[in-house]
Amino acid sequence: MGRALGFLNAAFSLLAIPGATITRLVVKRWGWSALFLGKFTLYLLALAPLAVMLPEVKVQREKAAEKRRGWRQAFSHPGLLLVCVSVLVVTLGGYCHSFYPCCVQERFSADVGTLALFDSLYNGVWMLSNWPAGVVADRVGRGAIAATGYGLTGLAWFLFPHSPSLPLTYLVYGLYGLGNSLGFYASVFAMDVAPEELRGRAVGLFNASMYLGSALGDTMGGVLWQRLGGTFSFSLAAGAYLLGAFLLLSALRGYRKVDLPCCGG
């Protein structure tokens, strides 16, 4: 599973690296309407192979009582709740990914081209790291990889406002990209700690927690940034990711590891 998701993310990131440049060229030559029409067409074309690839699903009838207590059963798993709380914490407190351009502009008078390189660097790191991380996660466990990613992200956000030069700032942001890439496997770990019949609900709870934290974090983060400054905000983000890593490790300790199928011999 990790290898498959890693390959998917690597392919996505590879195309995303030149994405901003291609967008600029399309808009400059043919306008915004052509850009959105092209995106609409690509989505339609993607539906065809996905429809062919969808496996046949055998629908099994469940007892009405089991259906009613499905969500209650999902909430009853401490490991799943810890993973969901961890992603809520890191998205609520780690909102600085939205405001890092402000820090770069203030400290280094960065122009649009300088800021655009951050996105290319981020996608480049994902392209190089996510697939190998997925392979390793299949062997050593997704929880350990995700906790490592949270820890690296926390370290990156702590160092970011103290970086003395733009090249070092790019390096620290690359560390953030690596941590974010590894932390992606927290979503798969949420499935690991849930029973097989509740894995869909596990992903749903994880995503709900993540986007709830993001929605609240960006709003509160803007207020804190304006009132207390960037250094405090980045320190808060670093602490949130370290707390998230601790919660993931707590879930990992309570998770009874199962034998995973060996990938690639």
N, C-alpha and C positions, 0 to 999 in steps of 0.2 A: 504493500500500500504506500509506504513512504517513497519507494523508488518511483512508482507511477506518478504520484503527486509531484515529486521533485522534477521529473522529466517535463510534466505539464508546466510547472512554474518556470523552468529553465527556458522552454520554448517561448512562453509569454514574455519573459524578460528580454530575451534576445530580440524580439520584434519591438519591444517597448523602448529600447535604447535609441534607435533613430526615429521613434514615433513623433517626438516634438518637432523635429526638423521636417519630416514629411508633412505634418499638419501645416506648418508655416508655409511650405511651398504650395500646397493645395489651395489654401486660403488666398495666398497672394496671387495665384494665377487664375483660379476659377471662382473664388468667393466662398463664403460660409455655407451657402446652400449646397454647393457641390460636396463639401466635406460631410455634412450630415446625411445627404443622399447616399454618398459612398459608404458611410458607416451602416446605414439602414440596409443597403444591398448586401454588405458582407455578413451581417447578422442573418439575413435570409438564406444566404448560401451556406452558412454554418449549420442551419437547421437540418439540411439534407443528410450529411454524413452522421450527425448525431442521431437522427431518427433510425438510420440503418444500424448504428452501433448499439442502440438500446437493447439490453437483453430481455428475453421473455420473462415476465414476472408471473409466478404462480400465486394467485391470491388464496390465502388460507383463511377459512372462517374462524373467527375468534369468539369466545363467549362474551356476552354483553358485559358481564361483571369485570372481565379482564380489560375490556376497552375503557370502562369508566375509571378504573384505577391506574391507567397507563401513566398519566402525568404524575399522579401521586407516587407511583412506584419509582419514577425517574428522580423525583425530589428526595427519595429516601436513601439515595446512595451518597455517602459522605465524600467519596473521592470525586464524583462528578460535581458536587457542589463546590468543593475546593478549587477545581479547575475553572469553574465558571466565575467564582469570586476572584480568582487570580487575574483573569482577563478583564473583569470589571475594574479591578484596582489599577492595572497598568494602562488601560485606556482612559480611565477617569483622571489619574494623576500624570500620565505620560503624554500630555497633549502637545508637547513642544515640537513635535514633528510638523505641526501646523504653523508654528511661529518662528522656526529657525531662520527663514529668510530675513526676518526683522533684525535678528542678531547679526547676521552676516552683513547686511546693508549698513547697520549702525557702526560696526567695527572696522569694516574694510571698504566702505563706499562701493559696494558691488553693483555691477550693472546687470541687465537681464541675461546676457550671455554667461556671466559668471554663475548666476543662480541656476541657469538651465543645466550646467554641468553637474550639479548635485543630483538631479533626476537621472541623468545618464549613468552616473556613478552608482547610484542606488540600484538601478536595474541591472547594471553590469555585475555587481556583487551578487545579486540574486541569481543571475544566470550561471555564475561560476560555482555558487555554494549550495543552492537548494537541492539539486539532484544528488550530489554526494552526501548532503545531510540526510536526505531521505533514505539512502542506502544504509548509512550508519544507524539511523533511527530504527530501521527494521531489525537490526542486529542487536543493538544495546538498549532499545526502548525509546519510544517517542517522548516520554515524560522527561527523561534526562536531557535530551537534545533541546527540548523547549525551555527547560529551566536554565540551561546554559545560555540560550539565546536571550532570555530575559535579563540574565546577569550582565551579558556583554552590552545590551542596550542601555542598562542602567549606568554602566561605566562610561559609555559614550556620551550620554547626556550630562553626566557630571563633568566630563572634560571639555565639552563643547564650548561653553562660554569663556573658558580659560585658555583656549588655544591662541598662541601668540602670532600666528601667521595664517594666511589663506591656504597654503599647501597642507599645513598640519590640520587645518579645519576640514579639508577634504578627506584627509586620512581618518580623522575621528568620525566623520560622517560615514565613511566606508565601514568603520567598526559598527556603527548603528545599523547600516544595511545588513551586515552579517548577522548581528543579533536579531534583527527583525526576521531575517530569512529562517534562522533556526527556531525562533519563537513561533513561526507559523505552525509547527507540528504540535502545538498545544491543542489545536482543534482536533487533530487525530487522536491525541491522548485522551480527550473527552470521550471519544468512542471506545477507547481501550478500557476505560474504567467503568463503562456501562455494560449491562448485559446485552447480548446480541440483539434481542428483540426490541431494545430501547435505544439503539444507536442513532436512529433518525431523530428521536426526541433529544438525545444528548447533543447532537450538532445544533439542533434548534435552540436549546437552552444556552449553549456556548455563544452562538451568534447573537442571540438576544442580549446576553450580558455584554458582549463586545460593543454592540452598537448603542446600547444604553449608556455605557461609559463614555463612548466617543461623543455622543450628543451632549451629555452634561459636561464633559471635560473641556471641549472646545469653548463652550460659553463661559464657564468659570475660569478657564485658563486665560482668556482674554482680559477678564477683570483683574486677575492676579498679576498678569504681565504689566498692565497699565499702572497698577497701584504700587507693586512691590519690585518690579523690574525683572529683567531676563535671568539674572544669576539665580535669584531665589526660585524662579519658575523651573529652570533646568535642574536645580538641586532637588526640588520636589519631584520632578519626573524621574530622576535617578533613584530616589527613595522608593517611589511607587513600583518601579521595575524590580528592585531588589526584594521588596515585600512580595511581589508576584512570584518571583523565583522561589522564595521560601514556601509559599503556599503550594506551588507545584511540587516541590520536594516533599512536602507533607503528604500530598496526595499520592506521590510515588511510593512513600514508605508504607502506606496502607494498601497499596495495590499488589495483589498477588500475581506475580509475573507468570505468564503462560508461555509455552514454547511457541516461537514464531517460525513460520516456514522459511527455510533457507533460500535466499534469492541468489541466483547466479552460481549455484554449485557450492 
